[in-house]
Amino acid sequence: MRRVPLVEPPPSLKKRLIQNNQAFFVFKAFLKFRVKFL
């Protein structure tokens, strides 16, 4: 169940969330890469 925020978060917070998402995906790809080539 997703909660939709009533107030739009400030752009700075949005940007930080997007950066965290990208870092998370890079981290996951890195882990997969390491498992593959260990």
N, C-alpha and C positions, 0 to 999 in steps of 0.2 A: 504494500500500500504506500503510494507516494504522497508526500505532503507538499502541496503547492504553496510557496510563500505568498503571503498577502502583500508584503511590501517587496519591491524590487531591490535586491542587494546592491550596494554601491559598486561602481565599476572596478575599484581597486580590489575589492573582495572577490569579485567575479574573476578578475585577471589572476589572482592568486590561486583560486580553485582550478582554473584551466591549467596553470603551470604545474600544480600538484598532480593533476591528472596526467599530464605529459610525462612528468618525472616518474610516475607510477608505471606507465606503459613502457618507458625506456628501461626501468628497473626489471620489469617482468621479462622483456625481450632479452636483457642481459643475462638473467638467470637461465632462460631457455638456452641461450647461446652457450653458456658455461656447461650446462648439463650435456649438451650435444657434443661438445668438443673436449670433455674431460678425459 
